Amino acid sequence: MSAPHQAAVDYSVVIPTVGRPCLADCLAALAESIGPEPREIVIVDDRPQPEPLREDLPLDALGPLRERAGVVQTGGLGPAGARNAGWRLVTAPWVAFLDDDVRVGARWRESLVRDLAEADPTVAGVQGVLDVPLPIGRRPTDWERGTAGLVRAQWATADMAYRAEALKAVGGFDERFPRAFREDADLALRILDDGWRIRRGSRLTTHPVRPADRWVSLRAQRGNADDALMLRLHGPTWWQRAAAPKGRIRRHALTTAAGAAAIALAAAGRRRSAALAGAGWLLGTAEFARARIAPGPRTREEVTTMLVTSALIPPLAVWHRLVGTLRHRHASPWDADGSRASAVPAVPGGTGGGDRDGDA
């Protein structure tokens, strides 16, 4: 592709962060990548309590791109709100979203410009190709396998470029999704419903598996509340449209019901019925644990973690699903004027405060 053709495709980069150390690697990889430079780089500092201004984000890792970078503080809006604050500040026709824990490829900027140049006017978004390195010499853990699912995921904002025009048309990300979960699929479905197309590009980005404690799978069950919102907004077929795994919520509900019935029947003195219900709970829990243990490394620590969390996940998943269903029972389509997003103005070279667990 000729240089004039590349230069005709103008883009900005938006990177939300909660101040994790991996941001330095993300920025360094962006700086070292070959290809046309972005018009702007907006780092969205979404840590709570952004005042007073603190200069602790590694912007120097951007090297020659440092002068193109600015920081906006959002004070803990969550990934959707942080991205909204970022893209509303840029002036380029394309916005490339990156997560702060990815590392773009050596020729990522060049490949991005090619991806965008090949997008016809009906294409609103071009998705990058994600690579999740897994350990060599052993089977991946449950957490590692979950992260590796990003390789097959549609529309993951770990590396996703959208036309600013399309984002404005649908009001950007729905800020009722408080986690880095389902907000990307919701946006893509609304863009598709608006008559646009989304395609997969050729640029490569690496998404390492970040460290996590043994209870991370329990915290992940909060995503069941987001699934309730997706169901309310997009109907029962959203799973197929988004090519998303449907999960085990129905089996979790049966296992939880069996366990609750066993406790209630035992309290009522109905031993035989309680034993049958307890057997149902045990079978459901054992099947779930086996499904998670079999493809893993089967170390003592991993097996112990899978056994304990497999007993706790079903009731947690059901609880979060019920809470989400109740909370979002009257949810209407996201406000297209984007009035719900708020942010402190961008400060070139500035940074923010506080820490928050989870992806931005």
N, C-alpha and C positions, 0 to 999 in steps of 0.2 A: 504494500500500500504506500502510496506516495505521501511525503510529508505534508503537502497542502491539504490532501484529503483528510489526514489525521487531525490537522489543526482545525478543520471545520467542525469537528465534534468537540464541543465544550462541556466540561463536567466539573462538579464539585464533589467533595468527599465529606461525609458526616459520620463521626465516630462517637457514639455515646459511651460513657465510662463511669465506673464507680471508684476509680482510683486504684485499680488493681495493678500490681507490678508488670503484668503482661502487656500493658499499654505501651511500654517502651519498645518491646520487640515488634509490636504492631506498627508503630510509627517508623521505626528504623527500616522495616521491610518495605513500607510504602515509599520511603525516601530513596532506598536503594534500587527500587524497581525501574526498569527501562521503559521509556515512553513519554508522551506528552504530559506535562505537569497539570494538575488540577487547577482550576481558577481559584478555588478557595478550599481550605480544610477547616471544618468546624468541629472542634472537640466539645462535646456536651458533657459537662461535669454534673452528674445527677446525684451526687452525694447529698444527704440531708444537711441542713444548716449551712448554706453556702457563705454566710457572712461570719467573720471577716474574710476578705479575699486572701487565699494562701497560694503561694507559688510553689506547688509541689508536684505538678504534673510534668512528665519528662518530655517537654516540647522540643528540647535541644536534640532529641533523637531524630527529628525531622531533617536535620542538617540544612541543605540548601532550600528546602521547602518551608523552613521555619517562618519566613516572612509572610507566607501565604496563610498561615494558621491563626485562628482565633478561638477563644474559649467562651462558651455560654454556660451559665450556671442555672440549673433548674430545681435544685433543692429537694430531689427525691420524687419526681413525677412518675418514675418507672420507665421502662424501655420505650413504650409507645409515646409517652409524653416527651421524653428526651429526644427521640427522633423527630417528632413534630417541631419541637423548638429549633432543631438543627436545620431541617430542610426549609423552614420558612425564612431563614436568614440568608440562604445562598441565592446567587443571581444567575447561575448557569442553567441551561435547559435540562440537563440531566443531573441527578443526585445519586451518587454511589454510596450506599450504606455499608459500613464495615463494623463488625463487633470488635471490642478491644482485645479479644484473646485470639485473633486470627493473625496469620502472616501471609501476606500476598506473595505471589510468585515473582521470580526474577524479572519477568517481562509482563507483569500484570497490567501496568499502565498502557503499554502498547496493545495488549490483547483487549483491554476494556474499550479503548477507542475503536478498535476494529469491531468489537461486538456492537457498539452503539451505532457505528457507521452503517452496519448491515441491517439495522432495525428499520423497517419501513414505517410510514406514518401511523399505521394501525397498532404498532407495538408500543406498549406503555412501559414494559419492564423487561430487563434482561438479567437472568440469574447466572451467577458464577458457578464454577465447578468446585466443590469442596472435597478435600482429602483429609481424612482423620487417621493419622498414624496410630496403629495398634502395636502392642508389644510383640517382639520377636522371641520365639522360644517357649511361649506359654499361651494358653487360651485367654481371651480377654475377660475381664470381670463384667458383672452386670452393669456397672456404671460406664465402663468403657464401651460396651456394646450399645448402650443407650446413646452415648455421644456419637458413635459411628453411624447411627441412624440418620444423621444430618447429610450423609453422602447421598441418600436416596430421597431426602425431603424436598418437597416442592417449595419454591419461593422463600427459602430461608434468608433472613436479613443479615446473616453472617457475612454475605457478599451478594448484595442485590442492588441493581441500578434501576431507578424509575425516572420517567419524565416528570419534571416539576409540574407540568400542565395536568398530568393525570392525577398527581397527588392533590393538587388544588381542587380538581373536579369532584373528588370523593371525600375531601376533608381530612386527608391524611390518616394516620393510625388511630384506631379507636382506643382512647385512654382508659376505658373501663377494663381493659386487659392489663392487670398490674404487673405481670411477670413477662419474661422472655418466652412466651408460650402462647401459641394460637393467634397472637396479634399480627403475625406475618401472613398467615393463611386468611384471616378475616379481611385484611387489606386487599390481598390478591383477588379474593372472590368478589369484593365490591368493585374492583377495577374491571374484572371480567364482565360483571353484570352491567357495567357502564359502556360496554361495547369495544373495549380494548383487547389486545392480545398480550400474552407474556411468553417469552421464549427463553431457552437455555443458551448461554453463550459458551465460549471456549476458554476463558481466563481461569487460571487455577489458583486456589487459595487453600492454605493448610490451616486446619482447625485442630490444634492439639487437645488432648483430653486433660482438662484442668484437674488438679488435686481435689479430692472430696473425702469426707469422713464416711464412716460406715452407715450413717443414718440419712444419707442424702436421698435415698429412695422414699423415705417417709415424708420429707419436706416436698418432694416432687408431687405428692398426691394432691397438693393444692391446685394443681392444674385441672383437676376434675371440675372445679367450679368454673373454670374458663370454658370447658367443654359444654357446660350447661348454657353459657352465654352464646356459644357458637350455635347450639341447637335452637335457641330462641331466635337468633338473628337470621340463620341460613337454612333452617329446616332439617329434617332427619336425613337428607341425602348429602349433607355437606361433607361427610367422610369420603364418599366416592368422588365428589368433585375435587376435593383437595388431595386425593390419593393418600389419605392419612390412615395409619393403623387405628382400628376402632377401639382397641383396648379390651379390658376384661371386666368392665363395670358390671355387666349382668351377672357374671360368675362371682364377682366380689359380693354382689348383693345377696346371692343365694347362700354363699358361705357365711356371710354375716348374719343372715336370717337364721341359719341353722344353729350358729353359736348362741344367738340371743334366745332362740327357742329352747336350747338345751339348759341354759341357766334358769329360764322361767319355769320350765317343766320340773327341774330338780327342786326348785324352791317350793313348788306346789306338791311335792312328794310323788310325782309320777315318774318313777325311776326308769321303767322300761322305755317310755316315750323319750325321756331325757337322754337315755343312752343311744337311742336311734338318731336323735337330732345331733348329739355329740359326735357320733360316727360320721354323720354327713359333714359336719364342720371339719373334722379331722381329715377326711378324704379330700375335701376341697382345698384345705391348706396344704396338704401333702402334694397334691397335683401341682399347685402353684409353685411350691418350693422346688419340686423336681424340674419344672420347666425353666426355672432360673438357674439351678445348680448344674444341670447336665451340660450346657454349652460353655460353662465357665472353667476356671483353673482348678476348682475343687480342692483348694487349700483349706486347712482347718479354719482359718479366719474367714474366708469367703463363705464356706458352708455354714458356719455359725451365724454369720450376718444374714445369709439368705433364709435360714430357718426362722430366726427371730422376726425379721422384717416381713416375711411371708405370712406370719400370723397377725401382724399389726396392720399391714397395708389394706386388706379388704375393708375393715370397719372405717379406717381413715378415708379411703377412697369414697365410700358410700356417704360418709358424713360431709365431706367437701362437695360432693355432687348435690346433696340435698340442700346445703347452704347456698350453693350457686344457683340452684333452681329457684329457691325462694327469693334470693336477692335480685335475680334478673327476670322475674316472672313478668314484669311489665316493660322490659327493655324494648326500646324502639331503635330504628337505624341511627347510626352515629351522626351527630350534628355536622352537616356538610360545610358549615361556615367556619368550623375549627375554632369556635370561640372558647372552647373549654381549655385550650392549651395556654400556658403562661410561662414566662421565663424572664430572667434577668438579662438585659442586653449583652451582646457579645463583647468580650474584652480581649483584644489582641494580646496574646502572651499571658493572659491571666489564668488563674486556676481557682478551684473551689475547696470545699471542706467535707468532713464526715466520711463515713464508710458504710457500705451496705452490701450484704451478702447477695450473691446471685448475678446472673448475666444481665448486661444492659442491652 
